[in-house]
Structure formats: structure tokens, C-alpha cells
Amino acid sequence: MLTNSQRLTTRVANNWDREEIYKLRHEIYAKELQQHQENNSGCLSDDLDSNNVYLIVKYSEEICGFISITLGQNKKLSLDKYFERKDIPINFDEYLYEVRLLSVIKKYRSSNTAMLLMYGAKRWVEAHGGKNIISICRKEIFQFYVKAGLSSLNKTTASGKVVYELAFASIDDLNTVILQEKDKYQKLNNNVNWNMLFSFYPPEPCYHGGEFFKAIGERLDELEKKEAIINADVLDAWFPPSPKVVKIVKKNLSWLLQTSPPTHSGGLIKAIAEKRGVNEANILPGAGSSDLIFLGMTHLLNSFSKVLILNPCYGEYGYVFKNIIKCSVTQFNLDSNENYSIDPDRLLVEIKKDYDMIILVNPNNPTGIYFPNQKLKEILKQVSSSTLVWIDETCIEYVGADESLEKTACQSENIIVCKSLSKVYALSGARVAYLCCSPHIIESLKSKTPPWAVSLPAQLAAIQALNDDEYYYKKYNQTHKLRKNLKRMLQRIGFSEIYEGQTNSLLFFLPMDTFSADEFLRECKNFDLYLRGFDHIKNEKGAKAIRVAVKSQSINKRIIGIIKQLLKNKINKIEEPIVVLSEVA
């Protein structure tokens, strides 16, 4: 007898499998269950087989079980033989699929075959854009379907000696059950050869915040709502782009939108190289740092790579390593008792180990803490040239104009600096960034970069922004004042554990005996305030971290007013009322 520890294979049935399935259908539904008459051919099929998909589970060369999937918009479904669609309270649209004929060969009924078939059908429907499943379920095993997440539509029918019950579930319903039983499904995943064109689990989206668009509307047809929303869950600049940028983009907007950009951003490369004092061969532009992270990591690393990463750190890196490259990751843990700063001695010990790449975000995100570049240069001298060092300097301009390690990277064999022109130049919507490193690394990545990677409006905006230092440095200085004022206002309404770095954000923990982090974030949304929670960052008492982006003084006061109102009934005593601070010049 097959045990659960032995590996089963799940895949879509081919034409040869179908011939075997028709024989097995006859064995089960004609001979065993007596739903149909036995026939001389020893096969059982129907008209729906020309429009369905079969999934099978196999052990070695033997089929253990099968299940059928049919698009709900088909002119004919199995349920049409027993029910009128008008009597079924669901939409028979392109998002509905009928799942039927869940069948397991007798000797495999103690294995995970049935569970695999049901899960496989769910994933097939999900991976093909389906949202709902309807199924005619054998009454005698109906509880199996219920445990999987289906619900009865209170309609039954009989076919031969078999009684069926009609059931329905949304993909979300099924995923809720799977999440509750995640250990069971992970064990299933570990013990199956999953030979599908899609992954066992749906790919996790790379989360960045930006939930405020749910309030504005992702179709962007109600942009007037943007004035009521406080989007402090992302680190977009609180200030607008340089007036020079806005002026030239407005003047040429129609042409910018209708015209293809320079194929490989040649003018932008020249502008960056001149501004940063490096050669053009050292620059590779991209559509934001995310674009370059995905490009760089997937072509410089593989599943056998070993990577060192800060913890906490910008979440995109962990996502790429875990979900795309699937390589070995070691976390260099930062301590809240040390203000989440990097201990250089401890880092030096760690980086001398055999890593293929080291990721350093400086200033770090979400903490905002900056590691001085002179100390970092000393450490980098001791890194093996065979180890790549990727330094993310998305927010370095908040620290100072001369703090970047771009020139150091250009003179090295293994250091790569990733610079965003989106956040610090107030161009987040334009999506533009670049890598700065040795030409031999640029060469290896350039051939993997598509033409027109950076849009024409983004190229023009970035070139103009690079030439307006006076405007942006003034805004960076204002940002530091705004951040310090925001910290003081948080302290005055009861917050004591606040971490302030050098960027346009603060990281803080809620006072104990108030809200949980999730509850607090939900309550904030009711007031159109969107903040970012970090479940993996906890203090000694288990409270989870919240990050707030720095906004203008007037919006920061709105943020404090909302938080104060939320905490009013939770905190026993607020030491003193909120003090209205003067507007930052």
C-alpha cells in the first residue's frame, strides 16, 4: 500500500492518459458505484470530454486518480443534466469553472491523492484566471469537499445509485482554508512531483505599501480623492519635482507621450555620468530601482548562490531571493538596542565568510539609519573580490551630496551601487534609476536590458532634476526639520520608542496596552491615513513596528491628529496636549 511519504506526481493528462481514464471511469462509475450501465468496450466517456481538462495523480507509471475541469461558460456542463441554471444563484461567466469526477483508485484511497487532485484543480482554475468553482459532489464523501472549502447550494440529485450534492466555492474561500491548514499543504508540497506549468503555490506579490490606491481607485478615474488621502505608507517625496522639471514636461507633454524615447537612454547616461563624475561605461539605467534589482539579482545569482542581507532591510531583496532565485540567504540582524545601526566589527567577521553577494542598503530601509561611508570603505577593502557587494543608495541624497560610493564602485571589480532617481527627486511616478559599477558588470547586464527601458518623460524629467541641486538640497534640509518635528509630536502624544534615521521616515512602536499593529493600521485607514506595518520587526514586548513617511508640516499635523484621536480611548493618560508647531520654512 502507498504511504504518504512516497512521492506522487501531479500533472495534466495527455491523450494516452485519457484512454486510461476512460477505462478507470468505467471501473469506478459503472462497476463499483453502479451509476452507469456496464458496456462491452470497458470505457466510459461523454460529450464534455472534448472541452475539458483532466488532472491526474500518478505513482510510478500507474494513475492513482483523476479530476475533470470545464469552463463554466461552456454551452454544456455536467450539472445541466440535473439542474436548471436559472435556479442556481451564481453567475455562469468566464470566471466560473465546473470541477467534477474526483476519482481515486481503490488501493490509493488512503494516500494524499484526493487532496492533491482537489488542490490541483483549484490551482489550475486560479492559474487560468478563474475565480469560482462549482462542483457536483458525491453525497457520501461530501464532508471532504466541505473541509476543502466548498459550501452546499442545497440542491441534490441522483444518477443511478449515486446521490450528488451541488456545491460552490470562490478561489478566495478555498485559499482561506488552505492558509488555515498551511502545514498540511506544505507537507503535501514537500512530497509531490508537481509537473504543472504553474507553481504549487500562487506567486506572492512583492509588497511595497501603496495601499492608498485602493482608496483612490487603481483605475485612476477618481483622482480627486487624492487630496483626502494621506499616503504615508510609501516613501515618495513630500515635495513636488523641481519647477524646472514640471515646466519642461508640461510644455512638451503631448510629444513626450506619443514619441519613442532614445533606445538605450544615451542622453540620460551622459547626464548621470557628468553629474556623478564617472564614465558613461559605468552607468546602466533602468525603470526604477525595482527593475534593476530584478534584473541584477536574477542574472548575477542562481539557486546555488549564498547571500548576506541586513535584517531589517528593504523587502524587495528578500522577496527576489526567496521567490525567484531561491538561493541561500543569511540575515545580519540589527539590534534595536543599538538603534538598528551596523556593528562594523561584527559585520567584518561575517563578510569574510564565503558569500557570493552582500546586500547593504544605506541609509537602510525601513530604519533610515545611515552607516558612514568612510567606515564602509574600510570594510569593503576586506571583502574578497569574488564576492559581489550590492549597495542600495536610494535615499543617500538625504544624507549629503558627497556620501555616495559611486566612484568607489567604478574603481572596483565587485561593488555595485544602485541609485534611484525616483524618491529623492520626487519622480516616483516616472520610475527611473541606475546602476553604477565596473564596466565589465555593466556589459554583462546591458545585453539583458530591453530597449526603451526608461520612458521618454522619465528620461527628460531625470535629466532636468539632476541639474537643479539648489532646489533639491533645500528640500532635503526641510525634510530633516519636518522629520524631527514629527518625532517630537509623536513623543508628545505618548510614543517613546521611535527610531529616527536620515531619510524621510520614522519607525516607531505602539505604546503597550493600546492597539495591535494590524488593528491600528486598519483604524488609520478609516481616517484615510495609510501607514506601513512591519510584522517581522518586533520589540522585546512583541509589539510590531510601524513606519510613517514624512510629509509637509500641515499633513504631519493631520497624521498626529488622527493618531491622537485613535489613541484617546486606548491610552489611560496623555501627559500633555499636542503642541501646534510652526510651519517649516
NORSUL-V927644 format. One record per helix or strand. SS is the DSSP state (2 for helix, 1 for strand). FROM is the first residue (numbers start at 1). LEN is the number of residues. If there is no record, write none. Layout:
# NORSUL-V927644
ss={SS:SS}
from={FROM:FROM}
len={LEN:LEN}
This chain:
# NORSUL-V927644
ss={1:2:2:1:1:2:2:1:2:2:1:2:1:1:2:2:1:2:2:1:2:2:2:2:1:2:1:2:1:2:2:1:2:1:2:2:1:1:2:2:2:1:1:2:1:1:1:2}
from={8:15:47:52:62:78:85:96:106:113:132:139:151:162:171:182:192:212:223:230:243:253:266:280:283:289:306:315:328:336:344:357:373:388:396:406:415:433:439:456:469:498:505:517:529:532:544:553}
len={5:18:4:8:10:4:3:9:3:15:7:10:9:9:10:9:4:5:5:2:9:6:11:3:4:12:6:11:6:3:8:5:8:5:3:5:6:4:8:11:24:3:5:10:2:7:6:15}
